[in-house]
Amino acid sequence: PRLLIACRQDEAKGTGIVLDALPAIRAALPGVTLDVIGDGPALDAFRTRATRLGVADAVRFHGKCTQAAVVEAMHDADLFCYPTRASEGFPKVVLEAMAAGLPVVTTPVSVLAQLVTPDVGVLLDEAAAAPLADAVVTLLRAPARRAAMGTAAAARARDFSLERWRDTIRAQLETAWRAPAPGAGHPDRDGQRVVARECA
């Protein structure tokens, strides 16, 4: 089984937590490997950490990769691990992993609590090695559940496509513009629909 984390390599994003969890994961499932994608200030420290933890032979540090290489790695992986403590906006890498059919193990930071529902992954109570290891081992030992999560993750990712956002925003604008303001007459709806299409 292959685990994957792809992000800027600094401590807050969670790569160190995945490395810390890997000895316990491999104690339960000795064949597990980890792919680490991305560059950043902590990359060398993470390489040293993997060696100190005795898991260097099970970890591949890819550094900065093309988008195509990231997508290929996602399709080759079994789980996407992202135990972030960073102040995230919308971590699009999680959505990309879901679109590739990967269940996600992450933390309830920013929008992740809404994005990663129980049918598509696991939200950890804390960004720590022990709960991450427990979640990963549980999912890797349940291939049918993991496969169902991957299918649900890919379907959920489609709800966040640019096309879906365009249609959602258009519908909201048209609904808002259809209702006259208090004390105002009826708006020129045809003109406003043109504007809604242009904005969407």
Buried (B, 14 or more C-beta within 10 A) or exposed (E): BBBBBBBBBBBBBBBBBBBBBBBBBBEBEEEBBBBBBBEBEBBEBBBEBBEEBEBBEBBBBBEEBEEEEBBEBBEEBBBBBBBBBBEBEEBEBBBBBBBBBBBBBBBBBBBBEEBBEEBBBBBBEEBBBEBBBBBBBBBBEEEEEBEBBBBBBBBBBEEBEEEEEEEEEBEEBBEEBEEEEEEEEEEEEEEBBEEBEEEB
